[in-house]
Amino acid sequence: MPSCSELFTGLLLILIYGCSCAAIYNLLRARGQTITAAIALAIPLCQAVYSVIFQARFLSGSVLLGLLFSAATVVYSLHLIRTHHEQLKTDLLRAFGVARSYRWISIPFGFYLVYTFAQVLLLPPLNHDSLVYHLPRVCLYIQNNSLFLDSFTNYHQVIFPVGGDILFYPFIKLGTDAGLGIFSLTSYLSIGAACYAIARRQTSARIASTATLIVLSFTVLVLQAPSTKNDILAAAAGAGALLLTLESSSKTRFRNLILIGILCLFGTSIKTTFLAYIPGLALLLIYRTQLWSPTQISRRLLEAYNDRKLIVALTLPLLIMSQLWLYAWNIHNYTTWAGPEEFTHRNQQHDGIIGTIANLSRYAFQTAEIGILTDQFIAPAAGLSPPSESLQSVYESVASPLFGKAGATREEFAIQWIPHEDYAWFGPLGFALLLVGIPYSFRHPKLLIQITPALLYLLIVCAKVSWMPWNGRFMTLFFVSLIPILIGILQRVRSARLLNSLILLALGSMLYTRSLDANRYLFPIAPAINATKSLNNTPIAAQKLIRERFHTMWQPEPIEDITSYISTSELLSSIPEGARVAIFVGRHSRNYSLYRARPDIYWQPLNVIRSIGKISYPHALFLIERAEIDYLVTVDLKSSPEALPIRKQSTSGNFFLNMKASAP
């Protein structure tokens, strides 16, 4: 649990962020956007603004520049809120009125959101990748006053886009974890608002609400909502861009096209996989705006000329957001824009069309997710085999002989139904949407055109990215972009009782997933299942994530088990302020707790040095002996270096402090 000062700081930063979102919302409302469309667009646009400001602050190396632009943004936001406060008040009253009219929906959904916000505010970051590189890289940016690092613990910290991670900067700089997940939670709300806005332009409020709640109940989305992983931010940017694209026509103003471009650039600044979404979105936009017509092209060029001052003003921010500076840096240091070949090769799909088809089949099998309770309790109680085992058997007897390891060079394919953000998929409603929706779309060409971005994105990801057990997060953008199909199917439903049943099922799925989240559980169902049953089809990494957790995640023991905050603070307590301390970690080991515990120490990661590449542990010791470094912290390395004999071990057992004899 955060201290009072950390809680206050986190709440203050959340308030500032919320004010900026509200200001952009007011601007969008003043320009004619509906309430839900304005919400859907304001959140990713606000994130994009602060992302550019923080990137500019580090690219320039000027703390003052970051402070001035941040302060100016906050002041202007407050001015916009004051200017448009009547509109904001009217919209809030209208929203509360709708909520009162549908208490049977708003009460459980409101409870679910309040509990999720409590997780964001009171629980520390628990996502594994966040503790390995998303948060540590920001700590290193702050320490080095630069986005270009000379030494680091893994390539993830330097070659990946920074647009999403850089949003954590003010929280980490001010020493608080409270509220780090607010960007994911608001992105979750943005996705819901985008789905409703898309649906409401085509159908009734009842069907739009049903479609929105179904999307928001997808297992991975629920699990990502309080997380510090960045996939849901990219999905929100994509949902906003899809909303504007589906709204567009031959009469759409050029400035709306600029907004689509901003959202797409922001998406690519978060995840490189977002690049796979742009071709399909571009085709849909060309179709909607008739950009093949010479008349339309001439009109757009004229509008661009008339808006030339705006374009000039946006050029530098858009260049920063595009990450071209990062890709140029990668090419300069590693010869390719994506990073060193030794790193990128293992994540890529190298088997051509066979690998693409193989991955499509794997994702189809994984999407058939019913849930861990059905798999481990309900089916056995009915005398049936667990459905996941049956699916695994079908895959091994039908698909595996055809494809082998094509498209999946890193991991053995295994079906697992774990309520954990790294391994979960989209639940029974997501499976039903895919099972019914894709065939349905092929019979309705207009719908097929509307989901072109989703389909092309899926094909490109299958063709370019190797299958891995945690690839469900890449599919978030795909499933969210299937909203036009969902609307089309629901419009054929004539029974109000069936629609209400779907709403209740979606709400129940949200509460069920939120309670059983293996990383932030209220009830330790996943640990109990793991203790009593063998999860034979679950990868070892996933088994480790849910093993031996018999407490609610609101107790300190399981939190410490993941974060190691207390044990690392104790381990580092004797090191003097300003000391230079080297870090050498095991493969993909969590190390954020070190930076968090002692930001007053100068940390020197030694796993990778830009001018040398990856270095071995003995090589790291050689460098330490010849450098002005008195301490070495190793993570998940149990061999004690003879060169640094004085040693202290953390209570968690996986952090080790080694000191030179001359160390103070």
N, C-alpha and C positions, 0 to 999 in steps of 0.2 A: 504494500500500500504506500502511496506517495506521502511525503511529509506535507504539513500545512503550507509551507512556502512553495513546494513543488506544485501542489494542487492549485494554489492561487495563481502562480505563474502560468500554468497550463490553461486555466480558465480564462485568464486575461488574453492569452494568445488566441484561444478559440473565439473569444468575443471580437477581437480585432478582425480575424478571418471572417467571422459571420457578418460583421458590418460591411466588409468589402463585398461579400457575396450579395448582401441586400442592396448595396449601391448599384452593382451591375444589374441586378434584378430590376431595379427601378428604371434604369436606362432602357432595358429591353421592353418593359411594360409601356414606357412612354413612346416607344417606336412600334407599338401595336401587337406585341407578342402576348399570347394568352398566359394565364398564371402558371400553368404547368410547363409550357414551353420556356417561359422566362426562368423558372427554377432549373430546368434541365440544362439550359445554356449558361446561366450565371455561374454555376459551381465550377465547371471545367475552365471557363474563361477567367474566373478569379484565380484559380490555381495556376493558370498559364501566366497571368500578370506577375504573381509573386515568384514563380519559377524563373522568369526572365530577369527580374530584379536581383534575385539571389545569385543567378549565374553571372550576371554582369558584375556584381560585387566581387566575385572570386576571379573572374577573368581579368578584371582591372586591378585586382589586388588592393582595392580601396574599401576599407570599412566605412569610411565617411560617405562614399557614393551609395552604398547599400542603405545606410541609415537615412540619407536624404530622400532617396526615391521611395523607401518604405514609408517614411513619415508623410511625404507628399500624397502617397496613395491613401493612407489612413485619413488624412485631413480632407481630401477630396471625397472620400467615401462618406464621411460624416456630413459633408456639405450636401451631397446628393440625397442622403437619407432625410435631412432636414427639409430640403426643397420638395421632395416627393413623399413626405410622411403621410399625407392624406390618402394617397394611392395605396401605400403600404398598409395603412390602418384598415382601409376598405377591403383589401384582399385578405387580410388576416381574419377580419370579422366574417367574411364570406366563407373562408375555409373552416372556421369554427362552426359556422352554421351547418355546413355540409356534414361535418363530423358528428354533430348532435343528431342529425337526421338519420345517420347510419351508425348508431352506437354499437351495434352488434359486430361491426367491422372495426370502427375506430378505437374501441376500448382494448381489444386484444392486440391490435396492431400498434397502438400507442404504448401499451405495456412492453411489447417486444422492442420497440425503438428506445424506450427509456432504459430498459435493461442493457441493451447493446451500447448505449451511450455510457452507462455506468462501467461497462467493461473497458471502453475506450479511455475513460478518465481514470479509473482506479487500478486496472491491471497493467503491468509492464508489457513491453513488446515481447511476444512469445513465438513469433514466426521464426523458423530456423534460418532461412536465408537472410532475414533482416538482421539477426544477431551475428551472422557470418560476414556479410558485406554491405547491405543497404545502409545500416546505421554506422558501422565503423568507417566507411568511406567518407561520410560527412564529418566525422570526428577528425579524420586526417586532412580534409579540406580546411577545416578551421585551424588546425595546428600549423599547417604549411602555408595558409593564406593563398591557396592556389587549387585549381581543379586538376593540375598536371602533377602527378605524384611520381617521385623517383624510386620509391620502394614501397612494397605493399605485400599483403599476405596471400592474395590470389588475384588473378586477372580480372575477376568480376568487378573489383574495386576501381578499375581504371578504364576498361574498354566499353562498358555498358553506358547507354544514355543516362544523363543525370537529371532530366527534367522532373521526374517524380520524387526521387530521393532528396533533392536539394530543398524541398519544402520542409523537411525536418530541421533545417538549419537553425531557425530561431529557438526551437524547443531545446535542441542539444546545446546550443551556445549559452542558453540561460539555465542549463542544468536540470531540466525536467523531462520525465517520460510521460507525465500526465497529459493525455490528449493527443499523442502522436498518431493515433488511428483516426482522428477526426476527418482527415482527407479521404480515407476509404469510406467512412460512414456517410459523409455528404455525397460522395460519388455514387454510393448505393441509392441514395435518395434521388440523385440526378438521373440515374438509369430508370427508376420508377416513374419520375416525372416525364421523361422522354417517351417512354412506352405509352403513358396515358395520353400525352399530347398527340402522338402519332395515331393512336386508336380513336381519339375523340373527334378527329377530323373526318373519320369515315363511318363512325357508328355511335350508338347510344352510350350514355354515361355508365349504365350497368355493365355493358359488355366491355367498355374501356377499363372499368375498375377491375373486372374479373381478369382480363388479360394482364393488367399491371401486377396484380397480386400473384398471379401464376409465375410471372417472370421473377418477381422478388422472392419467391419461395424456392427457386432453384438452389440446390444444396450448396454449391460452390459460392454463389453470390452471398448467401446467408453467412457462410463461414468467412468470407473475405471482408464483410462489412466492418468488423472492428480491427482488422489486421493492419500491419504496416507494410505488407507486400503491395506492389504497385500495379498489379494486373487490373484491378477494378477501376483504377483511375483511367487507364487506357480505354477500358470498356465504356466508361462514361463519356469520354471525348468522342469515341466512335458513335455512341448513341445520339449525342448532340449533332454530330455531322450528318448522321442518317436522317434525323428529324428535319434538318434544314434542307437536305437534298430532296426528301419526299415532298416537302412544301414547295420546292422550286418549280418554276415554269418558264416559259419564254418571256414572261413579264417581270421575272425576279430581278431586283436591283443588284448592281455590281457589288454593293457593300455586303449583301448577304453571301455572295460567293467568297468574299474576303473572310467572312466569319467561318465558313466551311474550311477554307485554307488554314486559318489559325488553329481550329480544332484538330485538323489532321496533322499539322506540324507539332502541336502539343502532344498528340498521341505518339508520334514517332520519337519525341524527346523523352517519352516514358519507357516504351518498349520497341525494340527493333522489329518485332513481329508485327507491329502495327503497319509497317510498310506493305505487308501482304493485303491489308484491307483497302488500300488506296486505289488499286486498279479497278476493282469492282465498283467502288463508290464513284470514281471518275466516269466510268461508263454509264452508270445510272444518272449522274448529273448531266452528262452530255445529252442523254435521251430526254430527260425532263426539260432541259432548257433549249433543246434543238440547236446545239452548238455546231452541228454540221452545216447549218445554213449560213451562207455568206452574209446575209442580212443580219443575223444574230451575232456573228463574229464582229462585223463592223460596229454594231451597236455596243458590244462589250468593250471594244477598243476605245470607242468614243467616251464611254463612261469611265474607263480607266484613266484616260487623259484628263477628264474633268476632275477626277479624284486624285490627281498626281501628287498633291501635297500630302494627302493621307498615305499614299503608297510610299512616298519618300520617308515620312515619319515612322512608318512601320518596318522599313527595310532592315534596320539594325536589330530591333527586337526579334524579327522573324528569322534573321540569320543566326542569332543566338539560339533561338528555339529549335532551329532545324538540326542542330548538332553537327553541322558541317565542320566546325572547328574541332570537334572531337574526332570525327572520321579522318580529318587531315592529320591530326596528331597520331592516330592509330596507323595510318599509312606511313608516316614519317618514321615511326618506331618499329612497326611490325610488318610493313609492306602491304598489308591489306586493311581495308576500311573497318572490318569487323573485329580485328585483333589477330594475335599470333595463330598460325595454322595449327600448332599443337593443341591449342585450346578450342578453336572453333570446329576442327574436324570431328571431334568426338560428339558434338551436338548436332551435326548435320546428317541428312539422309543422303546416302551415296548409291542407292540401288535403283535409281531411275523410276520408270513407270511401275515396275513390280513392287518396289518399296512404297510408292505412293498408294497403290491399291491395297497393299498389306496393311499400311497404317490406317487407311479408311476402314478396313475390316476390324482392326483392333479398337479404334474409337467407337465403332458401332457396338462391339461387344461390351466395351466399358460403359457406354451410355445406358445400357439395360440395368440401371441401378435401382433396386427396390428399397434397400436400407439394411442396416446392420441388425436391427431387431428381428425383421422378417427372416433374415439369413441365418441368424444364430439361435433364435428362440422359437418363432412362430412355425417355421417350416419343420424343424425337428419335432416340435410338440405334435404336429399333425402327421408325424411319421414319414415326412418327406426329406429328401436330401436338400442341403442348403442350395438355394438357386445359384449362388455364385460358383459353387462347385460344379453344378450341372452345366452352366455356361462355359466354365473352364474346360470341361470334358468335350463339349461340342467344338470349341476352338481347337483343342489339341487333336481332335479326330478329323476335322474338316479343313480349317484354315492353316494350321501349322504345317501339315505335309505339303501344302501348296507353296507357302511363302518362306518357311524356315525362319531365319533371322533377318530376312530382307527388310530394310527400313528401321530395324531396331537393334543396332549394334551394341548399345550400352547395357541394356537390361533384358532379362527374361520377361516375356509377357505374362502377367498374372492379374487376374480380376480380383479387386478388393473393394469392399464397400465399407469404408471407414469414414466416420464424420469428422474428417480432418482436412483443413483447407489445402494441404499439399496433395492429397490423394483422392478426395471426393470428386464426384461429377455432378449431375444436375437433377438427380432424384427421379421418382416415378413420373412426375408431370413433365419434366424435360424429356424423358424417354418417350412418353406418349406423344409429345409435340413432334419429335423427330420421326417417330414411327408412322404417324398419321399425316403430318404436315408436308413432308417432302413429296410423297406421292400425290398429295392433294395439289401442291403447287404446280406440278407438271401438267395438270389438267386445267390450270387457270394461268394463262400466259402473263396476265398483268401482275399477279402475285410473284410469278417466277422472276419477272424483271425487277420487282422490288427487293427480292432477296439475292440479287446478283452479287452485292458486296459480300454477303455471308458465304455463298457457295464458292466464289473465287478465293476468298480468304481461306476456307477449309482446304481446298485443293492445293493452294500454295504452301500452307503449313505442312500438309501431309507430304508434299514433294520435297520440302527443304529441311524440315526439322525431324530428327530421329525420334522414334517413339520412346517415351520415358514414362514411368508410372505417375509422374507429377505433371503431365502435360494437360491435365484438365483445365488448368488456369489459362492456357492459351485459347481454350475453346469458349471462354466467357464471352468474348466479343462475338463469336459465331452464334451462340444461342440467343444473346440479346438481340442480334440483328434478324432473328427469325420472327420478330413481333408481327410483321405484316401477315405471315401465314396464320399465326395464332388468332389474329383478328378475323381473318377470313373464315376460319373454322368456327369460331364462336358465333359469328353472324348467322350461321346456319342452325344454331341451337334455338329452339322455340320455347323450351321449357324453362320458366323462371326458377323452378325447384332445382333443376340441374345446374343452372348458373350459380345459385346460392350454395349448392353442394360443392361446386368447384372452389368457390371462395372460402368455404369452411375448410376444405382440404388444403388449400394453399396456406391459410393462417395456421392450421395445425402443423403443417410441414415446417413453417418458420419456427414455431415455438419448440417443436420436437428437435430440430437441428440445432437451434441455439442452446437448448438445455444439454444436449449430448455431445456438443463440440469437444472432440478429443483433446484439443489444445486449450480450451477455456470452459471446461464442462461445469455445469451446476450439479449434475448427477453423474457419478462415475460408472456409467453403463459400459463404456468401452473398456476401461480397466478391468471391470468385473468379468466381462466376456473373455478378455485375454487371459485372466487368471484361471478360468474354468474350462475353456475350450481352446483347441489348437487352431490358430488362424493359418492353416497350411498354405493358402494361396496368397498370403500377405507377404510382401517383401520384408526382408530383415529390418530395413530402415523404418518401415511403417510400424513393425512390431515394437521397436525401441521407443517410438513416439507415444505408445499407449501402455507400456508395461509399468507395472508397480505404481499406479496412481490410484490410490483408494480414497483420497480426500477430494472434496470439491476444490476447484482451482482458486477459490477465494481464501484458501488457507496458505500459510507461508511455505510449507514444505514442498509442494509440487511446483510453486513459483520459483523457489530457489533451485530446484532440480533442473529447471530449464535455463534460468538467467545467470545463476552463480553470482548474483550481486553481493551477497553478504560475504561469501567465502573469498572472493577476490579483493574486497575491501580490506578484510583482515590480512590477507597475504601481502598486500602492498603498503600496509600502514607504516612500516619502518623505513620506507624509501623517502629520502628528503625531497622537498619541493625543487623542481627544475632539473632533476636528475635525468640523464639519458638512459632509456631502458629499451633494450632490443626485444622483439617478439618473434618467436618462431612457432608456428602452429602445425598441427596435424592436418590431414586432408579435410577441408571444408568444416573446420572446427569453429565453434562460436567464440568470439573474442570481444564483442561489444562491451562486456562487463568491465574489461580492463580500462578502456577509454573513459567509461562512465565513472568508474571509481576514482580515477586520478587524472583529471584533465590538466592538472598542473605539472604533469610529467611530460617530457619530450619522448614520444614513442617512436621507435625505429623498427618497422617491420622488415624482416630479412628473408622471407620465403622467396620473393622475387625482387630483383633490382633491375630497373629499366635498362641500364646500359649493359647488363650481363645476361639477364634472363633468370630462369629458375635456378636456385642454388640449393645445394645439399646441406644437411645439418652440419657435417664437419666443416664445410666451406663457410657456413655462417659463424661457427666458433672461431675460425681463422680470422674472419673479418672483425669480430668482436675484440679479439686479443690485440688487434692493431688499431683499434678505434678508441675514441674517448667515450666508451660505454662501460659502465660499471656493473650493470645488471642485465640479466636475461630472463624473460618469462617464456616458458614453453607451455603449450596447450596440447593435451592428448599425446604427449611424447614422454614415455616413461624411462628412457635411458638417461642416466645422469652424466653430463659431460665432465670428464676428468679435469678439463681446463678451468672449470668454475665449480670447485668442490663444495662451497658453502651453499646449502640448499634448504628451502622451506617449501612445504607442500600445503596446498589449500585443503580445507576440510571436505570439499567436494571430490578431491582426489585426482583431478585432471589438470590442475594448474600448478606449475612448479616455478619457484623463484630461485635463480642461481646468481651468485655474486662473485665478483673478483675479490681477491684477498685485500686489495687496496680500496675497496668500496667504502664510502663513509657510512 
